[in-house]
Amino acid sequence: MCVRPILTDGLVGYLSGLSTGSEWMDEYLCVNATVHGTVRGFSNGVTFEGPGAGAGWPVARSGQNQPYHFVHKTFTLVVMAVIHDRPKTRTPIPLIRVVMDDEDKTVLFGVFYTHDGRWMTVIHGGGRQILSTGWDPEKPCQVVLRHDTGHWDLYINARVAYFGTYKGSLLQTNSISHIQFHGESGEVAESSHLSLFNARFYNRRLNSKHLRWLMVGEAGPKYDDGSSYSASASEEGSRGDSSNSESSSQKESEEVSFVHENVSWVLLLLLGLWGFAALY
């Protein structure tokens, strides 16, 4: 029996399937992401196909109630990704970008994937960095972006792949507008084929322990035709060792709150009896 843990402490957003042809539904605070281009929805995510396909999540766009006001200080974004095809050219393809509300729509931080199976990060004013951590076509992987007062971390399959600090003043003069998944509307880019699913948004820092828990029993994309990917494949989606190591100061010992789906009372009883017997 599959037991799937869900971290609930600090969870404020969950993007599932398409609610309409133009929105990727947020099941928590109903701040839906707006989709554009060729997008196909399934029960727990979306597939982007072709140039300009993507979704913008207006987590802090000016002029609305801003239920995600905390993004300017701290947040953790967890999403499962399947890159179906390798890019045909050397131009990196955007996966996730944190976009500011200035006139130029400045990308504060971005995660890209390259034609040779590598991840790339871009931080405003700090250039780009090709990471040693890699990806493989058709293999699900967990991608985590964490922000903490100017400090940015990228985790791939619960392992730190990048950490850096934004040293500019943009956050003092402007605000984060939205999180962009894949292409912007009207953006001319190489045709690509990407699925994102089980996107979760937290109002706090998650550590590597939390991320490993989230990967346990992670379900793959559930397509309408009944096809899916093996959950175990997500553990193999990162081919290289991380280019940075997580410092000891980043290893928090926080209490973790989970709920478990489809756990029978019989199993809980057996586990309790086993633990009691182990004491004697």
N, C-alpha and C positions, 0 to 999 in steps of 0.2 A: 504494500500500500504506500502511495506517495504522500509524504507529509511536507507541505509547502509553507515555510515560515514567512510571515509578513511583518516587517518592522513598522510599528504604528506610532511610536513616540516621535513627535515632530512632523509626522506626515500631514501635509496640507494640500497636496495636489496629486492627481492620478489621471493620466491621459490613457484612455482605452480606445474603443473603436470610434468610427465616424458617427456623429449624431445626425448630421445632414451631409449633403454633398460638399459643403464648404467649411465644416467645423470638425475638429478633433476634440472629442468631448472630455472635459475635466469633471470627473465624478465627485470631487470634493467640494470646491468652492465655485464651480460652474464658470470659471474663467477659461473658456474654451479657446483652443488654438485655431487660428484661421488658416485653412489650407488653400493652396493654389497650384496650378499646373495639373499634370496627370497624377492623380492620387487614388489609390485603391485601398479601401478600408477592410479590415477583418475584425474579429471579435475583440482582440486585445492590442490592436495597433494599426499602423498604416504602412503602405508601400508607395514610395515615390519613384516615378519613372519619367525620365527625360529632362531636358533643360528647364530650369525655372520651377521645378516641382519642389514643394517644401511646405513648411508650416511655421507661423509666427505665434509664439505664446506671449501675450501681452501682460507679463507678470507685474510690471510696474509702469506701464505707459501712462503718461500725463493725461489728466482729464477724466480718469475713472476713479473708483473707490479705492483702488490699490490694496486689495487684501493681502498681497504678497510684498508689503512695504519693506520687509526684512531683507530683501535681496541685496540692498545696498550695503549691508553689513555682513550677513552670513547666510549661506544656503548650501544645500547638497542636491544635485540633480543626478538621478540614477536612471539609466535607460538601457534596454537590451537592443542590440543592433545586429542586422545581417546585411552585409555588403554582398550583393549577388554577382557582380561583375567587376573585373579590374578596369580602372580607367584606361582609355586607349592612348591618352597623351600624358605628358609630364605635369600638366596643370593639376595641383592638389584639389580635391573635391571637399567642400565643407560638410561636416557632420553636425556640429553644434557651434553656434556663435552667440556670444552675449553682446547685444547691440545697445549703444547709448542713444539718448534722445536728442542729441545735437543735430544740427542741420546736415552734417555729413554722414549721419548714421554710423558713427565710428564703432568698429568692432573692438571691444575692450579685451576680450579673450576668445579664441577660437580653436576648435579641434577639427583637423582635416585628415583625410586619408589619401595616400599616394598610389601611383601606378605600380610601384614595386613592392606593395604590401606593407608599407610603414605608416605609422601615425605621425602627424605633424601638429605642433602647437604654434599659435601666434598670439603674442601679448602686445598690446598697444605701446609703442615706443621701445619695445624690447626685441623686435625682430621675430623671426621664425626659427623653430628648432625641429629637426627631423629626429624622431625617437628610435631607439633600438627595438622597442616593442613593436611587434608586427600583427597583422591580421591576415586571415585566409578567407577566400570567397566561400560563401554559403555556410559559414560556421558562425553561429550566434556568439556574441561576446558581450560582456557587461562593460558599459562605459560610464564612468562616474566623474562628474565635474564638481569640485568643491571650492567655494569662495569663503574667505574669512578675513574681512577688513583689508582687502588688497592682496592677500596671499591666495594663490591659485594652485590647486592640486588636480592632477588627472590620474585616475586609476583605471586600469584595464584588467578585467577579471580579478578584482580585489587586490591587485598589486600596483603599487605606486609606479607610474611611468614618467611623471613630470611634477616638479614643484617649483614655483617661482613667485616673485613679488612684483606687483605693479607699483612703480615709484613716481608716476606722474600725478598731475593735479586734476585730471578729468572728473574723478568722482567727487571732487570738492565743488566743481562748477556746474556739473550736469548729473543726470540720473540715468540709471539703467532703464531702457524702454521695454525690451522684449528679448526672449530667447528664440533664436532662429534655428529651426531644424532643417538641414539641407539647404536648398536654394531659396533666395529671395524672389518675390514676385517681380517678373520682368527681367530677371537676371539671366544673361546669356552665358551659358556654361556648357561643358561637355555633357552629353547624354549619359545618364547614370541610372542605376537600379538599386534601391536601398529600402530595407524594411526596418522600422523602429517599433518597439512594442514594450509594454509594461513600464512606461515612463512614470517615475515617481519623483516628487518634489518635497524636500524637507526644509524646515526653517532652522536647522542647526547643523553642526558638523557631525558627520558620521565617520567613524574610524574604520580601520581595516577589518576589525572583528565584525562590525555591523555588515560590511559589504560581503564578507564570506558567508554570513548567515543568509543574506538575501539571495546568494547564488545557489544555495542548497535547494534542489528540487525546482529550480526556475523553469517555468513552462515556456516552450517555444511559441512562435507565432501560430495562432489558430486560424487557418484559412477556411474559407467557406466550403472548399471542396474536400475538407477533412484532412488535408495534408499538414504536416508539421515537421519540426526539426527535433532531433534528439537533444534533451536537456544536457546530456553529458558532453555534447559538442561544445558547449559554451566554455567548458573548462580547458579546451584545447585551442581556443580561438587566438590566444596570444602566443606567438612563436618564439619571441625573444625574451631575454631577461630585461627587467626594467633598467632604464638609463640612470635612474637615481635610486637611492635607498631611503626608506622612511626613517627619519630621525626618531630617537627614543622619546623626545618631547611630544611627538605626534601620536604616540600609542596611549590613548586614554583608557582608563579602566572604568567605563561607564556601565550603568545598569541598562539592560536591553529589554524592551517590552515587545513581545511578539504575540500574535494570535496564530493558530494553526488551523488550516482547512482540512476537513475530512479526517479528523482524528477520532477514532472510536473510543468509547469509554472502556472497552475491553482492553485495548492496547495500553491505556493509561493505568488500568488496574494491574496488568502484568508487569509494567515497568515499576510500579510502586512496590509490588511484592518482591521483585528481583532486588530492588535497592534495600528493602528491609532485610532480606536474607543475607545480603552481602555484609551486613553489620555483625553477623554472628558466625 
